[in-house]
Amino acid sequence: MSIWSLVGNASWIVLLVLILLVVASVVSWVMIVQRGMLIRSAHQNMLAFEDRFWSGMDLTQLYRELDKEDDLGGLEQIFRSGFSEFSRMRSQGTEDADAVMEATQRAMRVAISREQEKLETHLPFLASVGSTCPYVGLFGTVVGIMNSFRGLANVQQATLASVAPGIAEALMTTAVGLVAAIPAVVAYNRYASRVEALLANYETFADEFSSILHRKVHSRHRAG
């Protein structure tokens, strides 16, 4: 009645269910670790860039420094996209301040959408593992119990010893399904909330940056 003996004596359907659940669990754990590292890095980069941005550095100088760096964080990408579009519109001699700001805000919205896509990658897979693995395990349980009752038809006297291995084999798939599903559900809920918080900070920064550029472009027009 050891675990290995149950696996070795399992029917091919139950064995296939166990393999699928184990593979789903391993893949989900890989994604959990990767997503955790990515989200933690995004949060740290956000805090570092906020300190850098609000330190009073000239925006043009900050843009030039970021343009030379690789592997930019979320806020850095948003700032670079917005300031690049802002500078491009002004270099073209666009006199309409509202048109300049609309193009700048559109560029930052696109950058935010790209960061959202990057942060939410693999989260749907974790949600799928968390929602489907218990049912896959239950399917294996049903098959195992059916096999146990079919085996009872071939014996004259049913005893607990003759039924126990099949039931244990059946319940094992449910246990493995829960082991695969619970970490995926916990990770999905945690990461989804953290991604939502990051995106809210990105949008807040985009609004604040737009206000700064708005004052800048209108002060230039008044001076002109």
C-alpha positions in Angstrom: 0.0 0.0 0.0 3.0 2.3 -0.5 2.6 5.3 -2.8 4.9 3.7 -5.4 3.1 0.4 -5.4 -0.2 2.3 -5.9 1.3 4.2 -8.8 2.8 1.0 -10.3 -0.5 -0.9 -10.1 -2.6 2.0 -11.3 -4.6 1.7 -14.5 -3.3 3.5 -17.6 -6.0 6.2 -17.4 -5.2 6.9 -13.7 -1.5 6.9 -14.5 -2.1 9.4 -17.4 -4.0 11.6 -15.1 -1.2 11.5 -12.5 1.4 12.4 -15.2 -0.7 15.3 -16.4 -1.1 16.7 -12.9 2.5 16.3 -12.0 3.6 18.1 -15.3 1.1 20.9 -14.6 2.4 21.3 -11.1 6.0 21.4 -12.2 5.3 24.0 -15.0 3.2 26.1 -12.7 5.9 26.2 -10.1 8.4 27.3 -12.7 6.0 30.1 -13.7 5.4 31.0 -10.1 9.1 31.6 -9.5 9.6 33.5 -12.8 6.6 35.7 -12.2 7.6 36.4 -8.6 11.1 37.5 -9.7 9.7 39.6 -12.5 7.1 41.4 -10.4 9.6 42.0 -7.6 12.1 43.4 -10.0 9.4 45.7 -11.6 8.5 47.0 -8.1 12.1 47.7 -7.2 12.7 49.4 -10.6 9.6 51.5 -10.1 10.8 52.8 -6.7 14.3 53.5 -8.0 13.1 55.5 -11.0 10.6 57.5 -8.9 13.5 58.6 -6.7 15.5 59.5 -9.8 12.6 61.3 -11.5 11.6 63.4 -8.5 15.2 64.3 -7.6 14.9 67.4 -9.7 17.0 66.2 -12.6 16.5 67.9 -16.0 14.0 65.8 -18.0 16.1 66.0 -21.2 19.2 64.9 -19.3 17.2 62.0 -17.8 15.9 61.0 -21.2 19.4 61.0 -22.6 20.7 58.8 -19.8 17.9 56.3 -20.2 18.4 56.2 -23.9 21.8 54.8 -23.3 20.7 52.1 -20.8 19.4 48.6 -21.6 16.7 46.6 -19.8 14.6 49.5 -18.7 11.8 49.1 -16.1 8.2 49.9 -16.5 8.2 53.5 -15.4 11.4 54.1 -17.4 9.7 52.8 -20.6 6.6 54.9 -20.0 8.7 58.0 -19.4 10.9 57.4 -22.4 7.9 56.8 -24.7 6.1 59.9 -23.5 9.1 62.2 -23.6 10.2 60.9 -27.0 6.8 61.6 -28.5 6.6 65.0 -26.8 10.1 66.0 -28.1 9.2 64.7 -31.6 6.0 66.7 -31.8 7.8 69.9 -30.6 10.7 69.4 -33.0 8.2 69.3 -35.9 7.0 72.7 -34.9 3.5 71.7 -33.8 1.8 74.8 -32.5 -1.3 73.0 -31.1 -0.5 72.3 -27.4 -3.5 69.9 -27.1 -2.3 67.9 -30.1 1.1 67.6 -28.5 -0.3 66.4 -25.2 -2.7 64.0 -26.9 0.1 62.3 -28.8 2.2 62.2 -25.7 -0.5 60.6 -23.6 -1.3 58.1 -26.4 2.4 57.0 -26.5 2.4 56.5 -22.7 -0.9 54.5 -22.8 0.7 52.2 -25.4 3.7 51.8 -23.2 1.5 51.0 -20.2 -0.4 48.4 -22.2 2.9 46.7 -23.2 4.0 46.6 -19.6 0.6 45.2 -18.6 1.0 42.4 -21.2 4.5 41.6 -19.9 3.4 41.5 -16.2 0.3 39.4 -16.9 2.1 36.8 -19.0 1.5 33.2 -17.7 -1.0 34.4 -15.1 -3.9 32.9 -17.1 -2.1 29.5 -17.1 -1.9 29.6 -13.3 -5.6 30.4 -13.2 -6.3 27.5 -15.5 -4.2 25.1 -13.4 -5.9 26.2 -10.2 -9.4 25.8 -11.6 -9.0 22.6 -13.6 -6.6 20.4 -11.7 -9.1 19.5 -9.0 -11.5 18.3 -11.6 -8.8 16.4 -13.5 -7.9 14.7 -10.2 -11.6 14.0 -9.5 -11.8 12.4 -12.9 -9.0 10.1 -12.0 -10.8 9.3 -8.7 -14.0 8.4 -10.5 -12.1 6.1 -12.9 -10.2 4.4 -10.0 -13.4 3.8 -8.0 -15.1 2.4 -11.1 -12.2 0.0 -11.6 -12.5 -1.1 -7.9 -16.2 -1.9 -8.3 -15.5 -3.7 -11.5 -12.9 -5.8 -9.7 -15.5 -6.7 -7.0 -17.6 -8.4 -9.6 -14.9 -11.0 -10.1 -14.6 -12.1 -6.4 -17.0 -14.2 -4.4 -16.6 -12.3 -1.2 -15.8 -8.6 -1.0 -13.4 -7.6 1.8 -11.8 -4.3 2.8 -8.4 -5.7 1.6 -9.7 -6.2 -1.9 -11.3 -2.8 -2.2 -8.7 -0.7 -0.3 -6.0 -0.6 -3.0 -8.3 0.6 -5.7 -9.9 3.3 -3.5 -6.5 4.5 -2.3 -5.4 4.7 -5.9 -8.5 6.7 -6.8 -8.1 9.1 -3.9 -4.4 9.7 -4.7 -5.4 11.5 -7.9 -7.6 13.9 -6.0 -4.8 14.6 -3.6 -2.3 15.3 -6.4 -4.8 17.5 -8.1 -5.2 19.6 -5.0 -1.4 19.8 -4.5 -1.1 21.1 -8.1 -4.1 23.5 -7.8 -3.6 25.2 -4.4 -0.2 26.8 -5.0 -1.3 28.0 -8.5 -4.5 29.6 -7.0 -2.5 31.3 -4.2 0.1 32.6 -6.6 -2.4 33.8 -9.1 -4.4 35.8 -6.5 -1.2 37.3 -5.1 0.4 38.2 -8.4 -2.8 39.6 -9.9 -3.2 42.0 -7.0 0.4 43.1 -7.2 0.2 43.6 -11.0 -2.9 45.7 -10.5 -1.1 47.8 -7.9 1.9 48.3 -10.3 -0.4 49.3 -13.1 -2.2 51.8 -10.9 1.2 53.3 -10.0 2.1 53.4 -13.7 -1.1 55.3 -14.6 -0.6 57.7 -11.7 2.9 58.5 -12.9 1.7 59.0 -16.4 -0.9 61.5 -15.2 1.7 63.3 -13.1 4.2 63.4 -16.0 1.4 64.6 -18.3 0.8 67.5 -16.0 4.4 68.5 -16.0 4.6 68.4 -19.8 1.3 70.2 -20.0 2.7 73.1 -18.0 5.9 73.0 -20.0 4.2 73.2 -23.4 1.7 75.9 -22.4 4.3 78.0 -20.7 6.3 77.9 -24.0 3.3 79.0 -26.0 2.6 81.9 -23.6 6.2 82.9 -23.8 6.0 82.8 -27.6 
